[in-house]
């Protein structure tokens, strides 16, 4: 009998895609552990999943923006007799605005959550993930394929997640470990509020629900796919860098982000960014 019980560890599970992913994994019989700063929201999610007839998730209230968060998370799992069989790195946030105008500290915090913590959690439990024939599902974005003026740091972090996960997929497939990167386009969640983007500007043709994104992510992950890009229009846009010069893409995206920034999306200063 194993000393530790395997779980699907899902970060950023207090809202949006994270909530949808937690529900999908629970519906497919996985025992899960949900992670975010906001314990009341995690507990409400856990109660809802239990009421639907699934095993109640383990609730781990950890702020993934802290430099010691991976170690704290490891401790919380250890004292509960748990270890990850699957790791879902969904936690992250973005900011709309030029890099020189946005707060530098918030942009560095974005790198900590979107890149540093994701990398740590992806590598920390490789042995247990391999032992349970599990895998890693990292949430990037359609932004990872594109240049990102007016969201420069966010786009750069997602490009890192895309490249890093694609490389892990190749490195770990011989060990039977699935590694998948989810690259959704627009999804109506709390992300837009945090980033300073008005949700009225989400392009309808490209927008998908969190539930649809989560279902496709789970299916692709279980099949061992490297990439999951929900929606045909988003797949086309993801392929655009192969056919359009980078200077054209930069101009187009900059114009789009400029429209998003006015008039309803306030520029710095604004209230502190929330993280999930």
C-alpha positions as CSV (number, residue, x, y, z in Angstrom):
1,X,0.0,0.0,0.0
2,X,1.5,3.4,-1.0
3,X,2.4,5.8,1.8
4,X,0.8,8.7,0.1
5,X,-2.5,9.1,-1.7
6,X,-2.3,10.5,-5.2
7,X,-4.3,13.5,-6.1
8,X,-4.8,15.9,-9.0
9,X,-3.4,19.2,-7.7
10,X,-5.2,22.1,-9.4
11,X,-4.0,25.7,-8.7
12,X,-6.0,28.8,-9.3
13,X,-9.1,26.9,-8.5
14,X,-11.1,29.7,-6.9
15,X,-12.6,31.0,-10.1
16,X,-12.9,30.7,-13.9
17,X,-11.1,28.0,-15.7
18,X,-9.7,26.6,-12.5
19,X,-13.2,25.9,-11.1
20,X,-14.2,24.3,-14.3
21,X,-11.1,22.1,-14.4
22,X,-11.7,21.0,-10.8
23,X,-15.3,20.0,-11.7
24,X,-14.2,18.1,-14.8
25,X,-11.5,16.1,-13.0
26,X,-13.9,15.3,-10.2
27,X,-16.5,14.2,-12.6
28,X,-14.0,11.7,-14.1
29,X,-13.3,10.2,-10.7
30,X,-10.1,11.9,-9.8
31,X,-9.4,12.8,-6.2
32,X,-8.4,16.4,-6.3
33,X,-6.7,19.1,-4.2
34,X,-7.6,22.7,-5.0
35,X,-5.2,25.6,-4.4
36,X,-5.7,29.3,-4.2
37,X,-5.5,32.2,-1.8
38,X,-9.3,32.5,-1.2
39,X,-10.2,29.7,1.2
40,X,-14.0,30.6,1.3
41,X,-14.3,30.2,-2.5
42,X,-12.3,26.9,-2.4
43,X,-14.5,25.6,0.4
44,X,-17.6,26.5,-1.5
45,X,-16.3,24.7,-4.6
46,X,-15.4,21.6,-2.5
47,X,-18.9,21.6,-1.0
48,X,-20.5,21.9,-4.5
49,X,-18.4,19.0,-5.8
50,X,-19.2,16.8,-2.8
51,X,-22.9,17.6,-3.2
52,X,-22.8,16.4,-6.8
53,X,-21.8,13.0,-5.5
54,X,-18.0,13.2,-5.9
55,X,-15.3,12.9,-3.3
56,X,-14.9,16.2,-1.6
57,X,-11.7,18.0,-2.7
58,X,-8.9,18.8,-0.3
59,X,-8.7,22.6,0.2
60,X,-5.3,24.2,0.4
61,X,-5.3,27.9,0.9
62,X,-1.9,29.0,-0.3
63,X,-0.9,32.3,-1.9
64,X,1.1,31.3,-5.0
65,X,2.5,34.7,-5.3
66,X,4.8,34.2,-2.3
67,X,8.3,32.9,-3.0
68,X,7.9,30.1,-0.4
69,X,4.5,29.0,-1.7
70,X,5.8,25.7,-3.4
71,X,7.4,24.6,-0.2
72,X,4.3,25.5,1.8
73,X,2.2,23.6,-0.6
74,X,4.5,20.6,-0.4
75,X,4.1,20.7,3.4
76,X,0.3,21.0,3.3
77,X,0.2,17.9,1.1
78,X,2.7,16.0,3.3
79,X,0.7,16.5,6.5
80,X,-2.4,15.2,4.7
81,X,-0.6,12.1,3.4
82,X,-1.0,13.3,-0.2
83,X,1.2,13.5,-3.3
84,X,0.4,14.8,-6.8
85,X,-0.3,12.2,-9.5
86,X,-1.4,15.0,-11.8
87,X,-0.4,18.7,-11.6
88,X,-2.6,21.3,-13.2
89,X,-0.9,24.7,-13.2
90,X,-3.7,27.1,-13.8
91,X,-3.0,30.0,-11.4
92,X,-1.9,33.2,-13.1
93,X,-3.0,36.8,-13.9
94,X,-2.4,39.6,-16.5
95,X,-2.3,43.3,-16.7
96,X,-3.3,45.6,-19.5
97,X,-1.1,48.7,-20.2
98,X,2.3,49.6,-21.4
99,X,5.2,48.1,-19.5
100,X,6.6,51.5,-18.5
101,X,3.3,52.7,-17.1
102,X,2.2,49.6,-15.2
103,X,3.5,49.1,-11.7
104,X,6.9,47.3,-11.8
105,X,6.3,45.4,-8.7
106,X,3.0,44.0,-10.0
107,X,4.6,43.0,-13.2
108,X,7.4,41.1,-11.3
109,X,4.7,39.5,-9.2
110,X,3.1,38.3,-12.5
111,X,6.4,36.6,-13.4
112,X,6.5,35.0,-10.0
113,X,3.1,33.4,-10.4
114,X,2.9,32.8,-14.1
115,X,6.5,31.5,-14.5
116,X,8.5,30.8,-11.4
117,X,5.8,29.0,-9.4
118,X,4.5,27.1,-12.4
119,X,8.1,25.9,-13.2
120,X,8.7,24.9,-9.6
121,X,5.5,22.9,-9.3
122,X,6.0,21.3,-12.7
123,X,9.4,19.9,-11.6
124,X,8.9,19.4,-7.9
125,X,6.9,16.1,-8.0
126,X,8.2,14.4,-11.2
127,X,8.9,11.2,-9.3
128,X,5.4,10.9,-7.9
129,X,3.8,11.9,-11.2
130,X,5.8,9.2,-13.0
131,X,5.0,6.7,-10.3
132,X,1.3,7.2,-10.7
133,X,1.5,7.4,-14.5
134,X,0.0,10.9,-14.4
135,X,1.1,14.1,-15.9
136,X,1.2,17.9,-16.0
137,X,-1.3,20.2,-17.5
138,X,-0.1,23.8,-17.8
139,X,-2.4,26.6,-18.7
140,X,-0.8,29.1,-21.1
141,X,-2.9,31.2,-23.5
142,X,-3.3,32.0,-27.2
143,X,-1.2,35.0,-26.2
144,X,1.8,32.6,-26.0
145,X,1.9,32.3,-29.8
146,X,1.9,36.1,-30.3
147,X,3.9,39.3,-29.6
148,X,2.1,41.3,-26.9
149,X,2.5,45.1,-26.9
150,X,0.4,46.7,-24.1
151,X,0.4,43.4,-22.3
152,X,4.2,42.8,-22.8
153,X,5.0,40.9,-19.6
154,X,1.8,38.8,-19.6
155,X,2.4,37.7,-23.2
156,X,6.0,36.9,-22.5
157,X,5.1,34.8,-19.5
158,X,2.7,32.7,-21.6
159,X,5.3,32.3,-24.3
160,X,7.5,30.9,-21.6
161,X,4.8,28.5,-20.5
162,X,4.2,27.3,-24.0
163,X,7.9,26.7,-24.8
164,X,8.6,25.1,-21.4
165,X,5.7,22.8,-21.6
166,X,6.4,21.7,-25.2
167,X,9.9,20.9,-24.2
168,X,8.8,18.9,-21.1
169,X,6.3,17.0,-23.3
170,X,9.3,15.8,-25.4
171,X,11.6,15.1,-22.4
172,X,9.1,13.1,-20.3
173,X,7.1,11.1,-22.9
174,X,9.6,8.2,-22.7
175,X,8.7,8.0,-19.0
176,X,5.0,7.7,-19.7
177,X,4.3,11.1,-18.2
178,X,1.7,13.2,-20.1
179,X,2.5,16.9,-20.5
180,X,0.0,19.2,-22.1
181,X,-0.3,22.9,-22.5
182,X,-3.7,24.5,-22.7
183,X,-3.8,27.7,-24.8
184,X,-7.3,29.2,-24.6
185,X,-8.4,32.3,-26.4
186,X,-10.8,34.7,-24.7
187,X,-12.8,33.2,-21.8
188,X,-15.2,35.3,-19.8
189,X,-13.9,35.0,-16.2
190,X,-12.5,37.3,-13.5
191,X,-9.3,37.5,-15.5
192,X,-10.6,40.5,-17.5
193,X,-11.5,42.5,-14.4
194,X,-8.0,41.8,-12.9
195,X,-6.3,42.7,-16.1
196,X,-8.3,45.9,-16.7
197,X,-10.0,44.6,-19.8
198,X,-13.8,45.3,-20.3
199,X,-15.6,42.0,-20.9
200,X,-17.8,43.7,-23.5
201,X,-14.8,43.7,-25.8
202,X,-14.4,39.9,-25.9
203,X,-14.7,38.8,-29.6
204,X,-17.7,36.5,-29.7
205,X,-16.3,34.3,-32.5
206,X,-13.2,33.4,-30.4
207,X,-14.7,33.4,-26.9
208,X,-15.3,30.0,-25.2
209,X,-16.9,29.2,-21.9
210,X,-14.7,28.0,-19.0
211,X,-16.6,24.8,-19.0
212,X,-15.9,24.1,-22.7
213,X,-12.3,25.0,-22.3
214,X,-11.9,22.7,-19.3
215,X,-13.6,19.7,-21.1
216,X,-11.3,20.1,-24.1
217,X,-8.3,20.4,-21.9
218,X,-9.1,17.3,-20.0
219,X,-9.8,15.3,-23.1
220,X,-6.5,16.4,-24.8
221,X,-4.5,15.8,-21.6
222,X,-5.8,12.3,-21.2
223,X,-5.0,11.6,-24.9
224,X,-1.5,12.8,-24.3
225,X,-1.7,15.7,-26.7
226,X,1.0,18.4,-26.4
227,X,-1.2,21.3,-27.3
228,X,-4.9,22.1,-26.7
229,X,-6.3,25.2,-28.4
230,X,-10.1,25.3,-28.0
231,X,-12.0,26.7,-31.0
232,X,-11.3,26.7,-34.7
233,X,-10.8,30.5,-34.9
234,X,-8.3,30.4,-32.1
235,X,-6.4,27.5,-33.8
236,X,-6.2,29.7,-36.9
237,X,-4.8,32.6,-34.9
238,X,-2.3,30.4,-33.2
239,X,-1.0,29.5,-36.6
240,X,-0.8,33.1,-37.8
241,X,2.9,33.6,-36.8
242,X,3.8,31.0,-39.4
243,X,2.3,33.1,-42.2
244,X,2.4,36.8,-41.1
245,X,5.5,38.9,-40.5
246,X,6.1,39.6,-36.8
247,X,6.0,43.4,-37.5
248,X,2.5,43.0,-38.8
249,X,1.3,41.0,-35.8
250,X,2.8,43.5,-33.4
251,X,1.0,46.4,-35.1
252,X,-2.3,44.5,-35.1
253,X,-2.2,43.4,-31.5
254,X,-1.1,46.8,-30.3
255,X,-4.1,48.4,-32.1
256,X,-6.4,45.8,-30.5
257,X,-5.0,46.4,-27.0
258,X,-5.2,50.2,-27.4
259,X,-8.9,49.8,-28.1
260,X,-9.3,47.6,-25.0
261,X,-7.6,50.2,-22.9
262,X,-10.1,52.9,-23.7
263,X,-12.3,54.1,-22.3
264,X,-13.5,51.6,-19.7
265,X,-10.2,49.9,-18.8
266,X,-8.4,52.3,-16.4
267,X,-4.6,52.7,-16.6
268,X,-2.3,52.9,-13.6
269,X,-2.9,53.7,-10.8
270,X,-5.6,51.2,-10.0
271,X,-6.5,48.9,-7.1
272,X,-4.2,46.0,-6.3
273,X,-4.5,43.0,-8.5
274,X,-6.0,39.9,-7.1
275,X,-4.4,36.5,-7.7
276,X,-6.0,33.0,-7.7
